[in-house]
Amino acid sequence: MEDEITLPKHLGFIVDGNRRWAKLRNLPTMSGHMKGLAVVEELAVDIIKRGIPFASFYIFSNENWGRSEKEVNYLMDMTRKNLDRLAKRFKKENIKCVLMGRKEPIADDIWAQILHAEEITKDCTGGTIGLCFNYGGKQEIADAMTKILAENPGKTEVSVEEIEQNIYHPEVPSCDYIVRTSGEQRISGFMLWRAAYAEFCFYEKLFPDLKPEDLDNILEDYASRQRRYGK
């Protein structure tokens, strides 16, 4: 299929529906998050194998710290237990892994795992997966501005090009297509800078229910769009 249709260069996913997936099955909320992580892993590998060079997943926003202490602690423990394994899987599949987000208030041991994941996959050439962890679109732009002004004392004007060069992992291009699962129709701060001319898909299925055939549908929908870039 991927040889016959136009593929996006950067496909973004707003991961939504993990908790509802668990609730519908009378399972603990945490089961939904674990299932969601498994889908992220398999979907990421599938996307790169189809010839899409960049994909990103919004897995934990800087606003998610406001969830219950129990849920946040579980998510952090889940990260501790799975990030090294996920990085090794990506390395095996020749996939570069980049973590897009800010350090504070991530625990030092998790941050060390993040840096390790980036280090061991940095030379992979098959494609790049961006995991948006402790990420916020407004914060990303604010951090870019802070960096520019700190490096240029007295500067009074900042260009679009300068911001693009200082957002998280500037080598990751703008999104062509952003998919939010669970039917919700909002972007929740995802990739605000990179979403300027993105196409959007609000997919009805809950994220843990996604299968390879859903990716077929999503990519076929993207190929049917006529992108005008404001023209």
Accessible surface in RSA format (square Angstrom, percent):
REM  Atomic radii and reference values for relative SASA: ProtOr
REM  Chains: A
REM  Algorithm: Lee & Richards
REM  Probe-radius: 1.40
REM  Slices: 20
REM RES _ NUM      All-atoms   Total-Side   Main-Chain    Non-polar    All polar
REM                ABS   REL    ABS   REL    ABS   REL    ABS   REL    ABS   REL
RES MET A   1    69.60  36.0  30.55  20.2  39.05  93.0  31.91  27.1  37.69  49.9
RES GLU A   2    58.99  33.9  51.47  38.9   7.51  17.9  10.68  20.7  48.31  39.4
RES ASP A   3   142.06  99.5 104.68 104.2  37.39  88.4  34.29  80.7 107.77 107.5
RES GLU A   4   151.01  86.7 113.73  86.0  37.28  88.8  43.56  84.2 107.46  87.7
RES ILE A   5    42.75  24.3  24.46  18.2  18.29  44.1  32.05  23.1  10.70  29.0
RES THR A   6    90.79  64.6  81.26  82.4   9.53  22.7  51.46  69.1  39.34  59.5
RES LEU A   7    44.42  24.7  23.04  16.5  21.38  53.8  23.04  16.2  21.38  57.5
RES PRO A   8     1.58   1.2   0.00   0.0   1.58   5.7   0.33   0.3   1.24   7.7
RES LYS A   9   116.16  56.7 110.83  68.0   5.34  12.7  61.45  55.3  54.71  58.3
RES HIS A  10     0.32   0.2   0.32   0.2   0.00   0.0   0.00   0.0   0.32   0.4
RES LEU A  11     0.00   0.0   0.00   0.0   0.00   0.0   0.00   0.0   0.00   0.0
RES GLY A  12     0.00   0.0   0.00   N/A   0.00   0.0   0.00   0.0   0.00   0.0
RES PHE A  13     0.15   0.1   0.15   0.1   0.00   0.0   0.15   0.1   0.00   0.0
RES ILE A  14     6.20   3.5   6.20   4.6   0.00   0.0   6.20   4.5   0.00   0.0
RES VAL A  15    26.79  17.6   6.84   6.2  19.95  48.1   6.84   5.9  19.95  54.1
RES ASP A  16    24.18  16.9  21.58  21.5   2.60   6.2   3.31   7.8  20.87  20.8
RES GLY A  17     4.58   5.6   0.00   N/A   4.58   5.6   1.28   3.5   3.30   7.4
RES ASN A  18    20.72  14.3  18.81  18.2   1.92   4.6   3.38   8.1  17.35  16.8
RES ARG A  19   105.17  44.2 100.46  51.2   4.71  11.2  27.64  37.8  77.54  47.0
RES ARG A  20    90.06  37.8  88.67  45.2   1.38   3.3  56.77  77.6  33.28  20.2
RES TRP A  21    27.13  10.9  27.13  13.1   0.00   0.0  26.16  13.9   0.98   1.6
RES ALA A  22     0.45   0.4   0.45   0.7   0.00   0.0   0.45   0.6   0.00   0.0
RES LYS A  23   160.80  78.4 149.92  92.0  10.89  25.9  97.07  87.4  63.74  67.9
RES LEU A  24   132.15  73.6 101.53  72.6  30.62  77.0 105.22  73.9  26.93  72.5
RES ARG A  25   101.95  42.8  81.22  41.4  20.72  49.3  37.88  51.8  64.07  38.8
RES ASN A  26   144.74  99.8 110.52 106.8  34.22  82.4  35.00  84.2 109.74 106.1
RES LEU A  27    77.70  43.3  64.68  46.3  13.02  32.7  66.39  46.6  11.31  30.4
RES PRO A  28    87.12  63.5  74.56  68.0  12.55  45.6  86.30  71.2   0.82   5.1
RES THR A  29    46.36  33.0  40.19  40.7   6.17  14.7   7.30   9.8  39.06  59.0
RES MET A  30    32.93  17.1  32.92  21.8   0.02   0.0  32.93  28.0   0.00   0.0
RES SER A  31    38.66  32.7  29.78  39.7   8.88  20.4  15.52  33.0  23.14  32.4
RES GLY A  32     0.00   0.0   0.00   N/A   0.00   0.0   0.00   0.0   0.00   0.0
RES HIS A  33    12.30   6.7  10.91   7.6   1.39   3.5   7.56   7.8   4.74   5.5
RES MET A  34    79.33  41.1  77.72  51.4   1.61   3.8  71.66  60.9   7.68  10.2
RES LYS A  35    78.52  38.3  73.45  45.1   5.07  12.1  29.42  26.5  49.09  52.3
RES GLY A  36     0.92   1.1   0.00   N/A   0.92   1.1   0.92   2.5   0.00   0.0
RES LEU A  37    24.76  13.8  20.74  14.8   4.02  10.1  23.19  16.3   1.56   4.2
RES ALA A  38    48.28  44.4  42.81  66.1   5.46  12.4  47.41  66.8   0.87   2.3
RES VAL A  39    14.25   9.4  11.73  10.6   2.53   6.1  14.21  12.3   0.04   0.1
RES VAL A  40     2.51   1.7   2.51   2.3   0.00   0.0   2.51   2.2   0.00   0.0
RES GLU A  41    13.36   7.7  13.36  10.1   0.00   0.0   0.92   1.8  12.45  10.2
RES GLU A  42    94.58  54.3  90.76  68.7   3.82   9.1  51.91 100.4  42.67  34.8
RES LEU A  43    10.96   6.1   8.13   5.8   2.83   7.1  10.29   7.2   0.68   1.8
RES ALA A  44     0.00   0.0   0.00   0.0   0.00   0.0   0.00   0.0   0.00   0.0
RES VAL A  45     5.66   3.7   5.66   5.1   0.00   0.0   5.66   4.9   0.00   0.0
RES ASP A  46    33.86  23.7  30.66  30.5   3.21   7.6  15.81  37.2  18.05  18.0
RES ILE A  47     0.00   0.0   0.00   0.0   0.00   0.0   0.00   0.0   0.00   0.0
RES ILE A  48    14.60   8.3   7.49   5.6   7.11  17.1   7.49   5.4   7.11  19.3
RES LYS A  49   142.53  69.5 109.37  67.1  33.16  78.9  74.13  66.7  68.40  72.9
RES ARG A  50    26.90  11.3  23.23  11.8   3.67   8.7   9.22  12.6  17.68  10.7
RES GLY A  51    52.43  64.7   0.00   N/A  52.43  64.7  32.40  88.9  20.03  44.9
RES ILE A  52     0.61   0.3   0.00   0.0   0.61   1.5   0.09   0.1   0.52   1.4
RES PRO A  53    49.08  35.8  45.39  41.4   3.69  13.4  48.19  39.8   0.90   5.6
RES PHE A  54    32.17  16.1  32.17  19.9   0.00   0.0  32.17  19.5   0.00   0.0
RES ALA A  55     1.59   1.5   0.00   0.0   1.59   3.6   0.00   0.0   1.59   4.2
RES SER A  56     0.40   0.3   0.40   0.5   0.00   0.0   0.40   0.9   0.00   0.0
RES PHE A  57     0.00   0.0   0.00   0.0   0.00   0.0   0.00   0.0   0.00   0.0
RES TYR A  58    17.00   7.9  11.59   6.6   5.41  14.1   8.59   6.5   8.41  10.4
RES ILE A  59    60.29  34.3  32.12  23.9  28.18  67.9  35.00  25.2  25.29  68.6
RES PHE A  60     5.63   2.8   4.52   2.8   1.11   2.9   5.09   3.1   0.54   1.5
RES SER A  61    13.49  11.4  12.48  16.7   1.01   2.3   9.70  20.7   3.79   5.3
RES ASN A  62    45.81  31.6  31.24  30.2  14.57  35.1  13.52  32.5  32.29  31.2
RES GLU A  63   140.11  80.4 119.97  90.8  20.13  47.9  48.75  94.3  91.36  74.6
RES ASN A  64    28.28  19.5  27.97  27.0   0.31   0.8   0.37   0.9  27.91  27.0
RES TRP A  65    68.21  27.4  49.86  24.1  18.36  43.1  50.11  26.7  18.11  29.4
RES GLY A  66    72.42  89.3   0.00   N/A  72.42  89.3  38.73 106.3  33.69  75.4
RES ARG A  67    75.64  31.8  58.71  29.9  16.94  40.3  21.90  29.9  53.74  32.6
RES SER A  68    68.30  57.7  49.30  65.8  18.99  43.8  53.46 113.8  14.83  20.8
RES GLU A  69   137.73  79.1 124.72  94.4  13.01  31.0  49.00  94.8  88.73  72.4
RES LYS A  70   157.99  77.1 147.88  90.7  10.11  24.1  95.66  86.1  62.33  66.4
RES GLU A  71    11.01   6.3  11.00   8.3   0.01   0.0   2.18   4.2   8.82   7.2
RES VAL A  72    13.16   8.7  13.16  11.9   0.00   0.0  13.16  11.4   0.00   0.0
RES ASN A  73    74.46  51.3  72.78  70.3   1.68   4.1  20.63  49.6  53.83  52.0
RES TYR A  74    63.25  29.5  58.58  33.3   4.67  12.1  51.85  39.0  11.39  14.0
RES LEU A  75    14.19   7.9  13.79   9.9   0.40   1.0  13.79   9.7   0.40   1.1
RES MET A  76    14.58   7.5  14.58   9.6   0.00   0.0  13.94  11.9   0.63   0.8
RES ASP A  77    60.50  42.4  60.19  59.9   0.31   0.7   9.56  22.5  50.94  50.8
RES MET A  78    23.12  12.0  18.91  12.5   4.21  10.0  22.55  19.2   0.57   0.8
RES THR A  79    22.30  15.9  16.75  17.0   5.55  13.2  14.62  19.6   7.68  11.6
RES ARG A  80    84.62  35.5  73.85  37.6  10.77  25.6  35.50  48.5  49.12  29.8
RES LYS A  81   163.91  80.0 132.67  81.4  31.24  74.4  87.15  78.4  76.75  81.8
RES ASN A  82    18.83  13.0  18.83  18.2   0.00   0.0   2.38   5.7  16.45  15.9
RES LEU A  83    10.99   6.1   8.61   6.2   2.38   6.0  10.80   7.6   0.20   0.5
RES ASP A  84    51.86  36.3  51.38  51.1   0.48   1.1  18.68  44.0  33.18  33.1
RES ARG A  85   105.83  44.4 100.66  51.3   5.17  12.3  75.90 103.7  29.93  18.1
RES LEU A  86     4.98   2.8   4.98   3.6   0.00   0.0   4.98   3.5   0.00   0.0
RES ALA A  87     0.81   0.7   0.08   0.1   0.73   1.7   0.68   1.0   0.14   0.4
RES LYS A  88   133.96  65.4 127.79  78.4   6.17  14.7  73.44  66.1  60.52  64.5
RES ARG A  89    58.85  24.7  53.99  27.5   4.86  11.6  26.82  36.7  32.04  19.4
RES PHE A  90     0.00   0.0   0.00   0.0   0.00   0.0   0.00   0.0   0.00   0.0
RES LYS A  91   113.94  55.6 104.14  63.9   9.80  23.3  56.12  50.5  57.82  61.6
RES LYS A  92   176.90  86.3 140.81  86.4  36.09  85.9  93.65  84.3  83.25  88.7
RES GLU A  93    47.03  27.0  29.18  22.1  17.85  42.5   6.33  12.3  40.69  33.2
RES ASN A  94    62.50  43.1  61.92  59.8   0.59   1.4  25.01  60.2  37.49  36.2
RES ILE A  95     1.27   0.7   1.27   0.9   0.00   0.0   1.27   0.9   0.00   0.0
RES LYS A  96    54.64  26.7  54.64  33.5   0.00   0.0  16.96  15.3  37.68  40.1
RES CYS A  97     1.37   1.0   0.95   1.1   0.42   1.0   0.00   0.0   1.37   1.5
RES VAL A  98     1.89   1.2   1.89   1.7   0.00   0.0   1.89   1.6   0.00   0.0
RES LEU A  99    15.73   8.8   7.15   5.1   8.58  21.6   7.19   5.1   8.54  23.0
RES MET A 100     0.06   0.0   0.00   0.0   0.06   0.1   0.06   0.1   0.00   0.0
RES GLY A 101    13.55  16.7   0.00   N/A  13.55  16.7   1.60   4.4  11.95  26.8
RES ARG A 102    76.32  32.0  71.93  36.7   4.39  10.4  15.89  21.7  60.43  36.6
RES LYS A 103    68.07  33.2  64.52  39.6   3.54   8.4  48.95  44.1  19.12  20.4
RES GLU A 104   107.38  61.6 102.47  77.5   4.91  11.7  57.02 110.3  50.36  41.1
RES PRO A 105    89.14  65.0  64.49  58.8  24.65  89.6  72.86  60.2  16.28 101.2
RES ILE A 106     6.34   3.6   0.10   0.1   6.25  15.1   0.10   0.1   6.25  17.0
RES ALA A 107    40.39  37.1  26.94  41.6  13.45  30.6  37.65  53.0   2.74   7.3
RES ASP A 108   106.86  74.9  97.43  97.0   9.43  22.3  38.48  90.6  68.38  68.2
RES ASP A 109    70.82  49.6  60.49  60.2  10.33  24.4  47.56 111.9  23.26  23.2
RES ILE A 110     0.16   0.1   0.16   0.1   0.00   0.0   0.16   0.1   0.00   0.0
RES TRP A 111    52.39  21.0  52.39  25.4   0.00   0.0  41.94  22.4  10.44  16.9
RES ALA A 112    58.09  53.4  49.41  76.3   8.67  19.7  53.12  74.8   4.96  13.1
RES GLN A 113    29.77  16.6  28.00  20.5   1.77   4.2  19.83  42.2   9.93   7.5
RES ILE A 114     3.53   2.0   3.53   2.6   0.00   0.0   3.53   2.5   0.00   0.0
RES LEU A 115    90.32  50.3  85.59  61.2   4.74  11.9  86.31  60.6   4.02  10.8
RES HIS A 116    86.66  47.4  81.62  56.7   5.04  12.9  53.80  55.4  32.86  38.2
RES ALA A 117     0.06   0.1   0.04   0.1   0.01   0.0   0.06   0.1   0.00   0.0
RES GLU A 118    35.70  20.5  33.62  25.4   2.08   4.9  14.02  27.1  21.68  17.7
RES GLU A 119    95.28  54.7  87.62  66.3   7.66  18.2  41.07  79.4  54.20  44.3
RES ILE A 120    39.42  22.4  25.29  18.8  14.13  34.1  31.57  22.7   7.85  21.3
RES THR A 121     0.00   0.0   0.00   0.0   0.00   0.0   0.00   0.0   0.00   0.0
RES LYS A 122   106.40  51.9  92.82  57.0  13.58  32.3  51.57  46.4  54.83  58.4
RES ASP A 123   117.53  82.3  97.40  96.9  20.13  47.6  42.64 100.3  74.89  74.7
RES CYS A 124    19.70  14.9   8.39   9.4  11.32  26.6   1.84   4.7  17.86  19.3
RES THR A 125   118.84  84.5  85.34  86.5  33.50  79.8  72.47  97.3  46.37  70.1
RES GLY A 126    37.29  46.0   0.00   N/A  37.29  46.0  17.61  48.3  19.68  44.1
RES GLY A 127    10.16  12.5   0.00   N/A  10.16  12.5   9.28  25.5   0.88   2.0
RES THR A 128    13.84   9.8  13.56  13.7   0.28   0.7   1.31   1.8  12.53  18.9
RES ILE A 129     0.00   0.0   0.00   0.0   0.00   0.0   0.00   0.0   0.00   0.0
RES GLY A 130     2.10   2.6   0.00   N/A   2.10   2.6   0.82   2.3   1.28   2.9
RES LEU A 131     2.82   1.6   2.82   2.0   0.00   0.0   2.82   2.0   0.00   0.0
RES CYS A 132     0.00   0.0   0.00   0.0   0.00   0.0   0.00   0.0   0.00   0.0
RES PHE A 133    12.44   6.2   9.61   5.9   2.83   7.4   9.61   5.8   2.83   8.1
RES ASN A 134     1.39   1.0   0.78   0.8   0.62   1.5   0.00   0.0   1.39   1.3
RES TYR A 135     0.14   0.1   0.00   0.0   0.14   0.4   0.14   0.1   0.00   0.0
RES GLY A 136     7.52   9.3   0.00   N/A   7.52   9.3   6.90  18.9   0.62   1.4
RES GLY A 137     1.14   1.4   0.00   N/A   1.14   1.4   0.17   0.5   0.98   2.2
RES LYS A 138   167.57  81.7 160.35  98.4   7.22  17.2 105.28  94.8  62.29  66.3
RES GLN A 139    54.75  30.6  50.65  37.0   4.10   9.8   5.28  11.2  49.47  37.5
RES GLU A 140     0.83   0.5   0.60   0.5   0.23   0.6   0.00   0.0   0.83   0.7
RES ILE A 141    47.42  27.0  47.42  35.3   0.00   0.0  47.42  34.1   0.00   0.0
RES ALA A 142    47.77  43.9  40.02  61.8   7.75  17.6  46.60  65.6   1.17   3.1
RES ASP A 143    29.97  21.0  24.51  24.4   5.46  12.9  16.87  39.7  13.10  13.1
RES ALA A 144     0.86   0.8   0.00   0.0   0.86   2.0   0.52   0.7   0.34   0.9
RES MET A 145    60.00  31.1  60.00  39.7   0.00   0.0  57.91  49.2   2.10   2.8
RES THR A 146    90.44  64.3  84.96  86.1   5.49  13.1  64.19  86.2  26.25  39.7
RES LYS A 147   102.23  49.9  95.99  58.9   6.24  14.9  55.78  50.2  46.45  49.5
RES ILE A 148     3.78   2.2   3.03   2.3   0.75   1.8   3.78   2.7   0.00   0.0
RES LEU A 149    77.94  43.4  70.71  50.6   7.23  18.2  70.85  49.8   7.09  19.1
RES ALA A 150    76.29  70.1  43.21  66.7  33.08  75.3  55.81  78.6  20.47  54.2
RES GLU A 151   111.12  63.8  81.59  61.7  29.53  70.3  41.94  81.1  69.18  56.5
RES ASN A 152    60.98  42.1  55.83  53.9   5.16  12.4  11.49  27.7  49.49  47.8
RES PRO A 153   121.07  88.2  90.44  82.4  30.63 111.3  96.63  79.8  24.43 151.9
RES GLY A 154    74.34  91.7   0.00   N/A  74.34  91.7  43.71 120.0  30.62  68.6
RES LYS A 155    65.96  32.2  41.90  25.7  24.07  57.3  18.66  16.8  47.30  50.4
RES THR A 156   138.01  98.2  95.54  96.9  42.48 101.2  74.47 100.0  63.54  96.1
RES GLU A 157   141.45  81.2 132.01  99.9   9.45  22.5  47.85  92.5  93.61  76.4
RES VAL A 158    34.03  22.4   7.09   6.4  26.95  64.9   7.27   6.3  26.77  72.6
RES SER A 159    45.93  38.8  36.64  48.9   9.28  21.4  40.34  85.9   5.59   7.8
RES VAL A 160    85.54  56.3  81.89  74.1   3.65   8.8  82.03  71.3   3.51   9.5
RES GLU A 161   104.01  59.7 103.26  78.1   0.75   1.8  50.14  97.0  53.87  44.0
RES GLU A 162    44.86  25.8  44.84  33.9   0.01   0.0  23.27  45.0  21.59  17.6
RES ILE A 163    20.25  11.5  20.25  15.1   0.00   0.0  20.25  14.6   0.00   0.0
RES GLU A 164    79.70  45.8  75.26  56.9   4.44  10.6  18.79  36.3  60.92  49.7
RES GLN A 165   117.66  65.8 103.65  75.8  14.00  33.3  37.32  79.4  80.33  60.9
RES ASN A 166    29.81  20.6  19.87  19.2   9.94  23.9   1.06   2.6  28.75  27.8
RES ILE A 167     8.60   4.9   4.95   3.7   3.64   8.8   4.97   3.6   3.63   9.8
RES TYR A 168    32.58  15.2  26.21  14.9   6.37  16.6  31.93  24.0   0.65   0.8
RES HIS A 169    49.37  27.0  41.09  28.6   8.28  21.2  30.29  31.2  19.08  22.2
RES PRO A 170    68.93  50.2  48.31  44.0  20.62  74.9  48.62  40.1  20.31 126.2
RES GLU A 171    85.88  49.3  60.53  45.8  25.36  60.4  59.56 115.2  26.32  21.5
RES VAL A 172     6.63   4.4   3.32   3.0   3.31   8.0   3.32   2.9   3.31   9.0
RES PRO A 173    32.70  23.8  22.08  20.1  10.63  38.6  32.70  27.0   0.00   0.0
RES SER A 174    66.65  56.3  57.36  76.5   9.29  21.4  29.54  62.9  37.11  52.0
RES CYS A 175     2.63   2.0   0.00   0.0   2.63   6.2   0.00   0.0   2.63   2.8
RES ASP A 176    20.78  14.6  20.78  20.7   0.00   0.0   0.99   2.3  19.79  19.7
RES TYR A 177     0.00   0.0   0.00   0.0   0.00   0.0   0.00   0.0   0.00   0.0
RES ILE A 178     1.18   0.7   0.69   0.5   0.49   1.2   0.69   0.5   0.49   1.3
RES VAL A 179     0.00   0.0   0.00   0.0   0.00   0.0   0.00   0.0   0.00   0.0
RES ARG A 180    13.80   5.8  13.38   6.8   0.42   1.0   0.60   0.8  13.20   8.0
RES THR A 181     0.00   0.0   0.00   0.0   0.00   0.0   0.00   0.0   0.00   0.0
RES SER A 182    12.82  10.8   0.00   0.0  12.82  29.5   0.00   0.0  12.82  18.0
RES GLY A 183    17.63  21.7   0.00   N/A  17.63  21.7   5.09  14.0  12.54  28.1
RES GLU A 184    53.98  31.0  51.00  38.6   2.98   7.1   4.36   8.4  49.62  40.5
RES GLN A 185   136.59  76.4 104.46  76.3  32.13  76.5  22.17  47.2 114.42  86.8
RES ARG A 186   127.30  53.5 119.83  61.1   7.47  17.8  58.35  79.7  68.95  41.8
RES ILE A 187    46.32  26.4  44.03  32.8   2.30   5.5  44.03  31.7   2.30   6.2
RES SER A 188    51.19  43.3  24.70  33.0  26.49  61.0  37.17  79.2  14.02  19.6
RES GLY A 189    21.81  26.9   0.00   N/A  21.81  26.9  15.11  41.5   6.70  15.0
RES PHE A 190     0.00   0.0   0.00   0.0   0.00   0.0   0.00   0.0   0.00   0.0
RES MET A 191     0.22   0.1   0.00   0.0   0.22   0.5   0.22   0.2   0.00   0.0
RES LEU A 192    58.41  32.5  41.56  29.7  16.85  42.4  42.05  29.5  16.36  44.0
RES TRP A 193    57.47  23.1  47.85  23.2   9.62  22.6  47.62  25.4   9.85  16.0
RES ARG A 194     3.44   1.4   2.41   1.2   1.03   2.4   2.50   3.4   0.93   0.6
RES ALA A 195    11.32  10.4   4.67   7.2   6.64  15.1   5.02   7.1   6.30  16.7
RES ALA A 196    80.16  73.7  43.24  66.7  36.91  84.0  54.47  76.7  25.69  68.0
RES TYR A 197   126.64  59.1 112.49  64.0  14.15  36.8  77.26  58.1  49.38  60.9
RES ALA A 198    13.39  12.3   0.00   0.0  13.39  30.5   0.00   0.0  13.39  35.5
RES GLU A 199    37.71  21.7  35.56  26.9   2.16   5.1   2.84   5.5  34.88  28.5
RES PHE A 200    62.62  31.3  51.08  31.6  11.53  30.0  51.08  31.0  11.53  33.0
RES CYS A 201    15.70  11.9  12.41  13.8   3.29   7.7   3.15   8.0  12.55  13.5
RES PHE A 202    69.05  34.5  46.27  28.7  22.78  59.3  46.27  28.1  22.78  65.2
RES TYR A 203    37.74  17.6  35.98  20.5   1.76   4.6  30.99  23.3   6.75   8.3
RES GLU A 204   135.14  77.6 120.90  91.5  14.24  33.9  64.95 125.6  70.18  57.3
RES LYS A 205    82.69  40.3  75.98  46.6   6.71  16.0  60.86  54.8  21.83  23.3
RES LEU A 206    22.59  12.6  21.32  15.3   1.27   3.2  21.32  15.0   1.27   3.4
RES PHE A 207     0.00   0.0   0.00   0.0   0.00   0.0   0.00   0.0   0.00   0.0
RES PRO A 208     1.02   0.7   0.00   0.0   1.02   3.7   0.00   0.0   1.02   6.3
RES ASP A 209    34.72  24.3  34.42  34.3   0.30   0.7   8.53  20.1  26.19  26.1
RES LEU A 210    10.87   6.1   1.29   0.9   9.58  24.1   1.45   1.0   9.42  25.4
RES LYS A 211    94.54  46.1  91.36  56.1   3.18   7.6  71.14  64.0  23.40  24.9
RES PRO A 212    79.76  58.1  78.67  71.7   1.09   4.0  79.21  65.4   0.55   3.4
RES GLU A 213    99.12  56.9  98.04  74.2   1.08   2.6  48.20  93.2  50.92  41.6
RES ASP A 214     4.41   3.1   4.41   4.4   0.00   0.0   0.51   1.2   3.90   3.9
RES LEU A 215     1.03   0.6   0.00   0.0   1.03   2.6   0.29   0.2   0.74   2.0
RES ASP A 216    44.23  31.0  44.23  44.0   0.00   0.0   8.79  20.7  35.44  35.3
RES ASN A 217    75.06  51.8  68.68  66.4   6.39  15.4  16.23  39.1  58.84  56.9
RES ILE A 218     2.12   1.2   1.03   0.8   1.09   2.6   2.12   1.5   0.00   0.0
RES LEU A 219     0.00   0.0   0.00   0.0   0.00   0.0   0.00   0.0   0.00   0.0
RES GLU A 220    85.65  49.2  79.17  59.9   6.48  15.4  25.44  49.2  60.20  49.2
RES ASP A 221    52.04  36.5  45.64  45.4   6.40  15.1  21.24  50.0  30.81  30.7
RES TYR A 222    14.19   6.6  11.84   6.7   2.35   6.1   2.31   1.7  11.88  14.6
RES ALA A 223    34.24  31.5  10.10  15.6  24.14  54.9  11.31  15.9  22.93  60.7
RES SER A 224    83.25  70.4  48.84  65.2  34.42  79.3  49.80 106.1  33.45  46.9
RES ARG A 225    75.42  31.7  56.26  28.7  19.16  45.6  25.60  35.0  49.81  30.2
RES GLN A 226   135.84  76.0 116.99  85.5  18.86  44.9  42.45  90.3  93.40  70.8
RES ARG A 227    54.48  22.9  26.11  13.3  28.37  67.5  20.06  27.4  34.42  20.9
RES ARG A 228   146.03  61.3 135.50  69.1  10.53  25.1  49.56  67.7  96.47  58.5
RES TYR A 229   114.65  53.5  96.02  54.6  18.63  48.5  75.10  56.4  39.54  48.7
RES GLY A 230    72.24  89.1   0.00   N/A  72.24  89.1  32.82  90.1  39.42  88.3
RES LYS A 231   203.38  99.2 149.34  91.6  54.03 128.7 127.51 114.8  75.86  80.8
END  Absolute sums over single chains surface
CHAIN  1 A    11628.7       9437.5       2191.1       6215.1       5413.6
END  Absolute sums over all chains
TOTAL         11628.7       9437.5       2191.1       6215.1       5413.6
